[in-house]
């Protein structure tokens, strides 16, 4: 896929997911409310990534990789793995360090832990660098003749595909919480339709 195709599909994915998850009924307990709030935050970040790339602002788009990942991970942890005490502590602003969250989630493919652990192990140092400003940006903003954005299209397309994967994972969690069986079936069909925008 070229950059225009992947951006168009990314927008389509976001719009479809918002259409299926906005204004749905969810359990009103503290764990669900806080967990879904973080998944919603991660989903909004995925929208911002697309907007920034469309606005020819690749650096800020890359800077959102870490908050997208960490919001998703914290949402999953709250929904599926945090103890009742940990949920209460989180509400008070006390959260385990990120590596502890990843360890508690585990690495089982069935729970989504394998994706989280894999993304963390492979990318977390780069995510920090991209968010805070470092060599990840400098190396992509300098050429032999100029200082200007020089992010490779191949990397951008790959990043957008990863972004799309987060979108579908977020949708899965929210729709399962809402018992949205029909929407889940529709999502599976869409996953096949969008396969070229998901496969790395």
C-alpha positions in Angstrom: 0.0 0.0 0.0 1.2 3.5 -0.7 0.9 6.4 1.8 -2.4 7.7 0.5 -4.0 4.3 0.5 -2.9 3.5 4.0 -4.0 6.9 5.3 -7.4 6.5 3.7 -7.9 3.0 5.1 -6.7 4.2 8.5 -9.4 6.9 8.5 -12.0 4.3 7.4 -10.9 2.0 10.3 -11.2 4.8 12.8 -14.6 5.9 11.6 -16.0 2.4 11.6 -14.8 1.7 15.1 -16.1 5.0 16.5 -19.4 4.3 14.8 -19.6 0.9 16.6 -18.3 2.0 20.0 -19.8 5.5 20.5 -22.9 5.7 22.7 -22.9 2.0 23.6 -24.0 0.7 27.0 -21.1 -0.6 29.2 -21.0 -1.8 32.8 -20.8 1.1 35.1 -18.3 -0.2 37.7 -15.1 1.6 38.5 -12.8 -0.9 36.7 -14.7 -0.8 33.5 -15.1 3.0 33.4 -11.5 3.7 34.0 -10.2 1.0 31.7 -12.5 2.0 28.8 -11.6 5.7 29.4 -7.9 4.8 28.7 -8.8 2.6 25.7 -10.8 5.6 24.4 -7.8 7.8 25.0 -5.6 5.4 23.0 -8.2 5.4 20.2 -8.2 9.2 20.1 -4.5 9.1 19.8 -4.7 6.8 16.8 -6.9 9.5 15.2 -4.4 12.2 16.0 -1.6 10.2 14.4 -3.5 10.1 11.1 -4.3 13.8 11.3 -0.7 14.7 11.9 0.6 12.6 9.0 -2.1 14.1 6.7 -0.9 17.6 7.9 2.7 16.7 6.9 3.8 16.6 10.6 5.5 13.2 10.8 7.6 14.0 13.9 4.7 14.7 16.2 2.8 11.7 14.7 5.7 9.5 15.7 5.9 11.2 19.2 2.4 9.7 19.9 3.6 6.0 19.6 4.4 5.8 23.3 1.2 7.4 24.6 -0.8 5.2 22.2 0.9 2.1 23.5 0.9 3.0 27.2 -2.7 4.1 27.3 -3.7 0.8 25.6 -1.6 -1.2 28.0 -2.9 0.5 31.1 -6.5 0.1 29.9 -6.0 -3.6 29.3 -4.3 -4.0 32.7 -7.2 -2.2 34.5 -9.8 -4.2 32.7 -8.3 -7.7 32.9 -5.4 -7.9 35.4 -5.5 -5.3 38.2 -6.6 -6.4 41.6 -9.5 -4.6 43.3 -6.9 -2.9 45.5 -4.8 -1.9 42.5 -7.9 -0.4 40.9 -8.6 1.7 44.0 -4.9 2.7 44.1 -5.0 3.7 40.4 -7.9 6.0 41.1 -5.8 7.7 43.7 -3.0 8.2 41.2 -0.9 5.2 42.3 0.1 3.0 39.4 2.7 0.3 39.2 5.7 1.0 37.0 5.2 0.1 33.4 7.4 -3.0 33.3 5.3 -4.3 36.3 2.1 -3.8 34.3 3.5 -5.7 31.3 4.7 -8.6 33.6 1.2 -8.8 35.3 -0.5 -8.9 31.9 1.8 -11.7 30.8 2.6 -12.9 27.3 -0.3 -15.3 26.4 -1.5 -14.8 22.8 -5.1 -15.4 23.8 -5.2 -12.5 26.2 -3.4 -10.0 24.0 -0.4 -10.2 26.3 1.9 -11.5 23.5 1.2 -8.4 21.4 1.8 -6.1 24.4 5.0 -7.8 25.5 6.3 -8.0 22.0 5.7 -4.3 21.2 7.2 -3.3 24.6 10.3 -5.4 24.3 11.0 -4.4 20.7 10.1 -0.7 20.8 9.8 0.9 24.2 13.3 2.5 24.1 12.5 4.0 20.7 9.0 5.1 21.9 10.6 7.0 24.8 13.1 8.6 22.4 10.4 9.6 19.9 8.2 11.1 22.6 10.9 13.1 24.4 13.1 14.1 21.5 16.3 12.2 20.7 18.3 10.4 18.1 15.3 8.7 16.7 14.1 12.1 15.5 17.6 13.6 14.8 18.5 10.7 12.5 15.3 11.3 10.5 15.6 15.1 10.3 19.2 15.4 9.0 20.5 14.7 5.5 23.8 15.6 3.8 22.4 18.9 2.7 19.6 19.9 5.0 17.9 19.7 8.4 14.3 18.8 7.7 11.8 15.9 8.2 13.2 12.9 6.3 11.0 10.0 7.7 11.0 7.1 5.2 7.6 6.3 3.6 8.3 2.6 4.4 8.5 3.4 8.1 5.4 5.6 8.0 3.4 2.9 6.3 4.6 0.3 8.8 3.7 2.6 11.7 0.2 3.2 10.3 -0.3 -0.5 10.0 0.7 -0.9 13.7 -1.7 1.9 14.5 -4.5 0.1 12.7 -3.7 -3.0 14.8 -4.1 -1.1 18.0 -7.5 0.2 16.7 -8.8 -3.2 16.2 -7.6 -4.5 19.5 -9.2 -1.6 21.3 -12.5 -2.2 19.4 -12.4 -5.9 20.4 -12.1 -5.0 24.1 -14.9 -2.4 24.1 -17.3 -4.5 22.0 -16.7 -7.6 24.2 -17.5 -5.5 27.3 -20.7 -4.3 25.6 -21.7 -7.9 24.6 -21.7 -6.6 21.0 -21.8 -10.0 19.3 -23.1 -8.7 16.0 -20.5 -5.9 16.0 -17.7 -8.4 16.8 -18.8 -10.6 13.9 -18.8 -7.5 11.7 -15.3 -6.6 13.0 -14.0 -10.0 12.0 -15.3 -9.5 8.5 -13.7 -6.0 8.4 -10.4 -7.5 9.6 -10.3 -9.6 6.5 -11.3 -6.6 4.3 -8.5 -4.5 5.9 -5.8 -7.2 5.9 -3.5 -5.2 3.7 -3.6 -2.3 6.1 -2.8 -4.6 9.1 -0.2 -7.0 7.9 3.4 -5.9 8.5 
